[in-house]
Amino acid sequence: MLSFEHFYSTLPEPLWIESQATPVAHPELIAFNAPLAQMLGAKEVPESATLAQWFSGNQPMPGAKPGALGYAGHQFGNFVPQLGDGRALLLGEVVDKNGVRRDVQLKGSGRTPFSRGGDGRSPLGPVLREYLVSEFMAAMSVPTTRALAAVASGERVARQMSEPGAVFTRVASSHIRVGTFQFAASRRDGAVIKALADHVIARHYPDAASAEDPYLALLEAVVARQALLIARWMSVGFIHGVMNTDNCSIAGETIDYGPCAFMEQFDPQKVYSSIDQGRRYAFANQPAIAQWNLARFAETLLPLMNEQGDALVEQATAALRHFDTLFQQEQRRLDADKLGLSPESEQAVPLMKGLESHMHQGRMDMTATFDALTRYACSLSNENREALLALTTQPNELTAWLETWQAEQSASQDSQRLTAMRRANPVIIPRNHRVQEVINAAYDGDFAPFHTLLAVVTKPFDGSVEARRLAAPATENEQVLRTFCGT
């Protein structure tokens, strides 16, 4: 079905170690992303039973060469020199219809040389969460890994409790992380770190190869992609939950959707992840954490760069500081789109800061607020104005903000701006309580709610009756305040 190549496996061990999947008891296909498969070059798609065998790892996919990837990582600030794919296998790479090389990986396919005593399996819940959230992010044009397939294993896995198991198939531009570079650097073998850096330049940043200092150019390129990524995350209220260096993609994609969640009632210090007790990865902390992760990446590249001594450190520091400039530029662009303002508007940032303050103080739901503001901008009807004001506990304060916003927005109001505004403000996100409803139903053997929610979140600007039903914020009794990792 797919034409595999194996570029990454040419790197020295232990960056890649050949390993095989452990068969599961009774694989059954839950979902298969046929449009993505077509983009990857699949010409014929076999029947569901064959797909279940392939995407569970029970039968090797033709041309696949399974292997586990080694990496290290700072986990909540603490360095662990060896982590690696403890429950995942890279099957190989596919060159898609756009000429882009993409990894195809199984998650939950059993033990590997990096399992460290773990079972190598995944519960069903995290598989469904990653499928829904990654496909929503793709629909919102946020750089992300993609979901190709989900298969129920017919087995139980033990986490906080005994849960049904599943195997997830993920597609990524690559699975190379900051932690991969840390792992290579920890080997204290200059040839290994250089081989990895050269591989990344060839695969992701070919322009860096012709730079005066290719490895400085690599650092600058990765910094730029991460800055854009984090700005786009935050524009839709995404909270990753575990921004460890091993979850920071060198390709600039969102990777490893563990205890992630989306902001509901707006709070810059919001945390959902059950394991983030110190709020290290709170919503507003994400840019600074990304920059911290990139500093760890820079440390691994220093021995490869041309400069020496203080000049080398100053050069790398300047590259890292550029993150702030790039992040703020992208955030300003996104702010203008979300508020329906001209890209040149000097009021976009202060107006956004003001609205965020009102959302926080007025206990407003982030997605519902921007959706209501978009509807009001498109019609300026009193009905839509009242619907927006109904979202806050402080309508008088929001009314004053609206008057300032309207004065600025009317200066740039045209159909193009309103179109951009709608494309920046989804009607629906994968709300925590809706995802949990899907998981609960699936644990009872009912996957219909999963498919219904998937169909809606992959068309996030759809204003249908069903979409708006599923878009409604959680009631007090429905709120899900903690999300959990599946490892």
C-alpha positions as CSV (number, residue, x, y, z in Angstrom):
1,M,0.0,0.0,0.0
2,L,2.8,2.4,0.9
3,S,6.3,2.6,-0.7
4,F,8.7,2.6,2.2
5,E,12.2,4.0,2.3
6,H,14.6,3.9,5.2
7,F,16.8,7.0,5.3
8,Y,16.9,7.3,9.1
9,S,18.0,3.7,9.6
10,T,21.3,4.5,8.0
11,L,22.3,6.5,11.1
12,P,24.5,4.7,13.6
13,E,23.0,2.7,16.5
14,P,21.6,3.4,19.0
15,L,19.9,6.3,17.2
16,W,17.9,3.5,15.5
17,I,17.7,-0.1,16.7
18,E,15.8,-2.8,14.7
19,S,12.9,-4.2,16.7
20,Q,9.7,-6.0,15.9
21,A,6.1,-5.5,17.1
22,T,4.5,-7.8,19.6
23,P,1.3,-9.3,18.1
24,V,-2.0,-8.4,19.8
25,A,-4.9,-10.8,20.5
26,H,-7.8,-9.6,18.4
27,P,-7.0,-6.5,16.3
28,E,-10.0,-4.6,15.0
29,L,-9.8,-1.4,12.9
30,I,-11.4,1.6,14.6
31,A,-10.5,4.3,12.1
32,F,-8.4,4.7,8.9
33,N,-7.5,8.1,7.4
34,A,-8.0,7.3,3.7
35,P,-7.3,10.9,2.4
36,L,-4.0,11.0,4.3
37,A,-3.1,7.5,2.9
38,Q,-3.8,8.9,-0.6
39,M,-1.6,11.9,0.1
40,L,1.1,9.4,1.1
41,G,0.8,7.7,-2.2
42,A,-1.4,4.7,-1.4
43,K,-3.0,3.5,-4.6
44,E,-5.0,0.6,-3.4
45,V,-6.4,0.2,0.1
46,P,-7.0,-3.4,1.3
47,E,-10.0,-4.5,3.3
48,S,-10.4,-3.6,7.0
49,A,-9.2,-7.0,8.3
50,T,-5.8,-6.6,6.5
51,L,-5.5,-3.0,7.7
52,A,-6.1,-4.2,11.2
53,Q,-3.3,-6.8,10.9
54,W,-0.9,-4.2,9.5
55,F,-1.6,-1.3,11.8
56,S,-1.6,-3.5,14.9
57,G,1.8,-4.8,14.1
58,N,0.5,-8.4,13.8
59,Q,1.6,-8.7,10.2
60,P,4.5,-6.7,8.8
61,M,3.5,-4.1,6.2
62,P,5.2,-4.8,2.9
63,G,8.5,-2.9,2.7
64,A,8.5,-1.9,6.4
65,K,11.7,-2.2,8.4
66,P,10.6,-1.6,12.0
67,G,12.9,0.0,14.5
68,A,12.9,2.0,17.7
69,L,14.5,5.5,18.0
70,G,16.8,6.5,20.8
71,Y,16.5,9.8,22.5
72,A,17.1,11.5,25.8
73,G,15.3,14.4,27.4
74,H,14.8,16.9,30.1
75,Q,11.5,15.8,31.8
76,F,10.1,18.7,33.9
77,G,13.6,20.1,33.9
78,N,15.4,16.9,35.0
79,F,17.7,15.3,32.5
80,V,17.3,11.6,31.7
81,P,20.1,10.4,29.4
82,Q,18.2,7.6,27.8
83,L,14.5,7.4,27.0
84,G,13.7,6.3,23.5
85,D,10.7,4.7,21.8
86,G,9.6,2.4,24.6
87,R,6.3,1.6,22.9
88,A,6.7,2.8,19.3
89,L,8.3,1.5,16.1
90,L,9.2,3.5,13.0
91,L,8.1,1.4,10.0
92,G,9.9,3.6,7.5
93,E,9.5,6.7,5.5
94,V,7.2,7.6,2.6
95,V,7.7,10.4,0.1
96,D,4.3,11.9,-0.2
97,K,2.6,13.5,-3.3
98,N,4.2,16.8,-2.5
99,G,7.7,15.3,-2.4
100,V,7.9,15.6,1.4
101,R,9.5,12.6,3.3
102,R,7.3,11.5,6.1
103,D,7.7,8.9,8.9
104,V,5.1,6.2,9.5
105,Q,5.2,5.0,13.1
106,L,3.2,2.5,15.3
107,K,2.5,3.5,18.9
108,G,1.5,0.9,21.4
109,S,3.0,-2.0,19.4
110,G,4.9,-3.7,22.3
111,R,8.2,-3.7,24.0
112,T,11.4,-2.3,22.4
113,P,15.0,-2.1,23.6
114,F,14.0,1.3,25.1
115,S,11.0,0.1,27.1
116,R,12.8,0.2,30.5
117,G,10.5,-2.4,32.0
118,G,7.3,-1.0,30.5
119,D,4.7,-3.1,28.6
120,G,5.1,-1.1,25.3
121,R,1.3,-0.8,25.0
122,S,-1.2,2.0,24.8
123,P,-4.6,2.3,26.4
124,L,-7.5,3.1,24.0
125,G,-8.2,6.5,25.5
126,P,-4.9,8.2,24.6
127,V,-5.1,6.7,21.1
128,L,-8.6,8.3,20.5
129,R,-7.4,11.6,22.1
130,E,-4.4,11.8,19.8
131,Y,-6.4,10.9,16.7
132,L,-9.0,13.6,17.4
133,V,-6.7,16.4,18.5
134,S,-4.0,15.9,15.9
135,E,-6.6,15.9,13.1
136,F,-8.2,19.0,14.5
137,M,-4.8,20.7,14.6
138,A,-4.2,19.8,11.0
139,A,-7.6,21.2,10.0
140,M,-6.6,24.5,11.8
141,S,-3.3,24.5,9.8
142,V,-1.2,24.1,13.0
143,P,1.9,22.1,12.1
144,T,1.3,18.6,13.6
145,T,1.8,14.9,13.3
146,R,-1.2,13.2,11.7
147,A,-3.3,10.2,12.5
148,L,-3.3,7.4,9.9
149,A,-5.0,4.6,11.7
150,A,-6.3,3.3,15.1
151,V,-6.7,-0.3,15.9
152,A,-8.3,-1.9,19.0
153,S,-6.0,-4.6,20.3
154,G,-8.5,-6.9,22.0
155,E,-6.3,-6.9,25.1
156,R,-6.2,-5.0,28.4
157,V,-3.4,-2.8,29.6
158,A,-2.9,-1.8,33.2
159,R,-2.5,1.9,34.1
160,Q,-4.4,3.6,36.8
161,M,-6.9,0.8,36.1
162,S,-7.3,-2.0,33.6
163,E,-8.2,-0.5,30.3
164,P,-8.8,-1.7,26.7
165,G,-5.7,-1.4,24.6
166,A,-5.1,0.0,21.1
167,V,-2.4,0.8,18.6
168,F,-2.1,4.2,16.9
169,T,-0.4,4.9,13.6
170,R,1.2,8.3,13.4
171,V,2.6,10.2,10.4
172,A,5.2,12.9,11.0
173,S,7.7,14.9,9.0
174,S,10.1,13.1,11.3
175,H,10.3,11.9,14.8
176,I,13.6,13.7,15.5
177,R,13.5,15.7,18.7
178,V,15.6,18.0,20.8
179,G,16.0,14.9,22.9
180,T,17.4,13.0,20.0
181,F,20.3,15.5,19.8
182,Q,20.8,15.3,23.5
183,F,21.0,11.5,23.3
184,A,23.6,11.8,20.5
185,A,25.6,14.4,22.3
186,S,25.6,12.3,25.5
187,R,27.4,9.5,23.6
188,R,30.4,11.9,23.4
189,D,31.1,10.8,19.9
190,G,31.4,13.8,17.6
191,A,30.8,11.6,14.5
192,V,27.3,10.6,15.8
193,I,26.1,14.1,16.5
194,K,27.5,15.4,13.2
195,A,25.8,12.5,11.3
196,L,22.5,13.4,13.0
197,A,22.8,17.1,12.3
198,D,23.7,16.5,8.7
199,H,20.7,14.1,8.4
200,V,18.4,16.8,9.7
201,I,19.8,19.5,7.4
202,A,19.4,17.2,4.4
203,R,15.9,16.2,5.3
204,H,14.4,19.4,6.8
205,Y,16.6,22.4,6.2
206,P,18.5,21.9,2.9
207,D,19.2,25.6,2.6
208,A,21.4,25.4,5.7
209,A,23.9,23.2,3.9
210,S,25.1,26.1,1.8
211,A,25.3,28.6,4.7
212,E,28.7,29.8,6.0
213,D,28.0,27.9,9.2
214,P,25.5,25.1,8.4
215,Y,25.0,24.2,12.1
216,L,24.3,27.8,13.2
217,A,21.9,28.0,10.2
218,L,20.2,24.8,11.5
219,L,19.8,26.3,14.9
220,E,18.3,29.5,13.5
221,A,15.9,27.5,11.3
222,V,14.6,25.3,14.1
223,V,14.2,28.3,16.4
224,A,12.1,30.0,13.6
225,R,9.8,26.9,13.2
226,Q,9.3,26.5,17.0
227,A,8.4,30.2,17.4
228,L,5.7,30.0,14.7
229,L,4.4,26.7,16.1
230,I,3.9,28.0,19.7
231,A,2.2,31.2,18.5
232,R,-0.2,29.1,16.4
233,W,-0.8,26.7,19.4
234,M,-1.8,29.5,21.6
235,S,-4.1,31.1,19.1
236,V,-6.4,28.1,19.5
237,G,-5.9,27.8,23.2
238,F,-3.8,24.6,23.0
239,I,-1.9,23.4,26.1
240,H,0.5,20.7,25.3
241,G,0.9,19.5,28.9
242,V,4.3,17.8,28.6
243,M,6.8,20.1,26.8
244,N,9.8,18.1,27.7
245,T,12.8,18.3,25.3
246,D,11.9,14.8,24.1
247,N,8.5,16.1,23.0
248,C,10.0,19.1,21.1
249,S,10.1,18.3,17.3
250,I,13.1,19.4,15.3
251,A,10.7,19.7,12.3
252,G,8.6,22.2,14.1
253,E,5.5,20.0,14.4
254,T,3.2,19.3,17.4
255,I,4.2,15.9,18.6
256,D,3.2,13.5,21.4
257,Y,-0.3,14.4,22.4
258,G,-0.4,13.1,25.9
259,P,-2.3,14.9,28.6
260,C,-3.0,17.8,26.3
261,A,-6.1,20.0,26.4
262,F,-7.6,23.1,25.0
263,M,-8.3,26.2,27.0
264,E,-11.9,26.6,28.0
265,Q,-12.5,29.3,30.6
266,F,-9.6,31.6,29.9
267,D,-6.8,31.6,32.4
268,P,-3.1,32.3,31.4
269,Q,-1.9,29.9,34.1
270,K,-4.2,27.1,33.2
271,V,-2.9,23.5,33.5
272,Y,-4.8,20.3,32.8
273,S,-2.1,17.7,32.9
274,S,-2.3,15.6,36.1
275,I,1.5,15.3,36.2
276,D,2.3,19.0,35.9
277,Q,2.1,19.7,39.6
278,G,4.3,22.7,39.5
279,R,2.5,24.4,36.5
280,R,5.8,24.3,34.5
281,Y,3.9,23.9,31.3
282,A,0.9,26.2,32.0
283,F,-0.6,28.0,28.9
284,A,1.3,31.3,29.2
285,N,4.6,29.5,30.0
286,Q,4.8,27.7,26.7
287,P,6.9,30.3,24.7
288,A,9.5,30.5,27.5
289,I,9.6,26.7,27.8
290,A,10.0,26.3,24.0
291,Q,12.9,28.8,24.2
292,W,14.5,26.9,27.1
293,N,14.2,23.6,25.1
294,L,15.9,25.3,22.1
295,A,18.7,26.4,24.4
296,R,19.3,22.7,25.2
297,F,19.3,22.0,21.4
298,A,21.9,24.8,20.9
299,E,24.2,23.2,23.5
300,T,24.4,20.0,21.4
301,L,25.3,22.0,18.3
302,L,28.1,24.2,19.8
303,P,30.9,21.7,19.1
304,L,29.9,21.6,15.4
305,M,29.8,25.4,14.8
306,N,32.6,27.5,13.3
307,E,33.2,30.0,16.0
308,Q,35.0,29.4,19.3
309,G,34.9,30.7,22.9
310,D,32.8,33.7,23.8
311,A,32.0,34.5,20.1
312,L,30.4,31.1,19.8
313,V,28.2,31.6,22.8
314,E,27.2,35.0,21.7
315,Q,26.3,33.8,18.3
316,A,24.1,30.9,19.6
317,T,22.5,33.3,22.2
318,A,21.6,35.7,19.5
319,A,19.9,32.9,17.5
320,L,17.9,31.9,20.6
321,R,16.9,35.5,21.4
322,H,15.4,35.8,17.9
323,F,12.7,33.4,19.1
324,D,11.0,36.3,20.9
325,T,10.9,38.5,17.8
326,L,9.6,35.8,15.5
327,F,7.0,34.7,18.1
328,Q,5.7,38.2,18.6
329,Q,5.5,38.9,14.9
330,E,3.4,35.7,14.3
331,Q,1.3,36.4,17.4
332,R,0.5,39.9,16.1
333,R,-0.5,38.5,12.7
334,L,-2.7,35.9,14.4
335,D,-4.2,38.5,16.8
336,A,-5.2,40.7,13.8
337,D,-6.9,37.8,12.1
338,K,-8.7,36.7,15.3
339,L,-10.0,40.2,15.8
340,G,-10.9,40.9,12.2
341,L,-8.3,43.7,11.9
342,S,-5.9,44.8,9.2
343,P,-2.5,43.0,9.4
344,E,-1.0,46.5,9.7
345,S,-3.2,47.5,12.7
346,E,-1.1,48.8,15.6
347,Q,-4.1,48.1,17.9
348,A,-4.2,44.3,17.4
349,V,-1.9,43.5,20.2
350,P,-3.3,45.9,22.9
351,L,-6.8,45.0,21.9
352,M,-6.0,41.3,22.3
353,K,-4.4,41.9,25.6
354,G,-7.5,43.8,26.7
355,L,-9.8,41.0,25.5
356,E,-7.8,38.3,27.3
357,S,-8.0,40.3,30.5
358,H,-11.8,40.6,30.1
359,M,-12.0,36.8,29.3
360,H,-10.0,36.1,32.5
361,Q,-11.8,38.4,34.8
362,G,-15.2,37.7,33.3
363,R,-14.8,33.9,33.3
364,M,-15.3,33.7,29.6
365,D,-14.8,30.6,27.4
366,M,-12.0,31.3,24.9
367,T,-13.4,29.5,21.9
368,A,-17.0,30.6,22.5
369,T,-15.8,34.2,22.9
370,F,-14.0,34.4,19.6
371,D,-16.8,32.5,17.8
372,A,-19.3,35.0,19.1
373,L,-17.1,38.0,18.3
374,T,-16.8,36.6,14.7
375,R,-20.5,36.3,14.3
376,Y,-21.0,39.8,15.7
377,A,-18.4,41.2,13.3
378,C,-20.1,39.6,10.4
379,S,-23.6,41.1,11.1
380,L,-23.2,43.8,13.8
381,S,-26.7,42.8,14.9
382,N,-27.9,43.5,18.4
383,E,-28.8,39.9,18.9
384,N,-25.2,38.8,18.2
385,R,-23.9,41.5,20.5
386,E,-26.1,40.4,23.3
387,A,-25.0,36.8,22.7
388,L,-21.4,37.9,23.1
389,L,-22.1,39.9,26.3
390,A,-23.9,36.9,27.8
391,L,-20.7,35.0,27.9
392,T,-19.1,37.3,30.6
393,T,-19.8,38.0,34.2
394,Q,-18.7,41.6,33.6
395,P,-20.8,42.9,30.6
396,N,-20.2,46.6,31.4
397,E,-16.4,46.2,31.1
398,L,-16.7,44.2,27.9
399,T,-19.0,46.7,26.4
400,A,-16.4,49.4,26.8
401,W,-13.8,47.1,25.1
402,L,-16.3,46.5,22.2
403,E,-16.6,50.2,21.5
404,T,-12.8,50.5,21.1
405,W,-12.6,47.3,19.0
406,Q,-15.5,48.4,16.7
407,A,-13.8,51.7,16.0
408,E,-10.6,49.9,14.9
409,Q,-12.4,47.1,13.2
410,S,-14.7,49.3,11.1
411,A,-11.5,50.9,9.5
412,S,-10.5,47.6,8.1
413,Q,-13.9,45.9,7.6
414,D,-14.1,44.1,4.3
415,S,-15.0,40.6,3.2
416,Q,-11.4,39.5,3.1
417,R,-10.8,40.5,6.7
418,L,-14.0,38.8,7.8
419,T,-13.0,35.6,6.0
420,A,-9.6,35.7,7.7
421,M,-11.4,36.2,11.0
422,R,-13.6,33.1,10.6
423,R,-10.6,31.0,9.5
424,A,-8.8,32.0,12.7
425,N,-11.7,31.3,15.1
426,P,-13.1,27.8,15.0
427,V,-16.7,27.1,16.0
428,I,-15.6,23.9,17.7
429,I,-12.5,22.5,19.4
430,P,-12.1,19.0,20.8
431,R,-13.4,20.0,24.2
432,N,-12.1,18.0,27.2
433,H,-15.5,16.7,28.2
434,R,-16.5,15.7,24.7
435,V,-13.2,13.8,24.3
436,Q,-13.9,12.1,27.6
437,E,-17.5,11.2,26.5
438,V,-16.0,9.6,23.3
439,I,-13.5,7.6,25.4
440,N,-16.2,6.5,27.9
441,A,-18.4,5.3,25.1
442,A,-15.5,3.5,23.3
443,Y,-14.7,1.7,26.6
444,D,-18.2,0.3,26.4
445,G,-17.7,-0.8,22.8
446,D,-19.4,2.1,21.1
447,F,-17.3,4.0,18.6
448,A,-20.1,6.0,17.0
449,P,-19.5,9.1,19.2
450,F,-15.8,9.0,18.3
451,H,-16.6,9.1,14.5
452,T,-19.2,11.8,15.1
453,L,-16.8,14.1,17.0
454,L,-14.0,13.4,14.5
455,A,-16.2,14.4,11.6
456,V,-17.0,17.7,13.3
457,V,-13.6,18.7,14.6
458,T,-12.0,18.2,11.2
459,K,-14.4,20.8,9.8
460,P,-13.9,23.3,12.6
461,F,-15.6,26.3,10.9
462,D,-18.8,24.4,10.3
463,G,-21.8,26.1,11.9
464,S,-24.2,23.2,11.6
465,V,-26.6,22.3,14.4
466,E,-24.6,19.2,15.3
467,A,-21.4,21.2,15.3
468,R,-22.8,23.8,17.6
469,R,-24.2,21.2,19.9
470,L,-20.8,19.6,20.3
471,A,-19.2,23.0,20.5
472,A,-21.1,24.0,23.6
473,P,-18.8,24.6,26.7
474,A,-19.1,22.1,29.5
475,T,-21.6,22.6,32.3
476,E,-20.3,22.7,35.8
477,N,-21.0,19.0,36.2
478,E,-19.4,18.1,32.8
479,Q,-16.1,19.8,33.3
480,V,-12.9,17.7,32.9
481,L,-10.2,19.5,34.9
482,R,-7.4,16.8,34.7
483,T,-6.0,15.0,31.7
484,F,-3.7,11.9,31.9
485,C,-0.8,10.5,30.0
486,G,-1.1,7.0,28.6
487,T,2.4,5.8,29.4
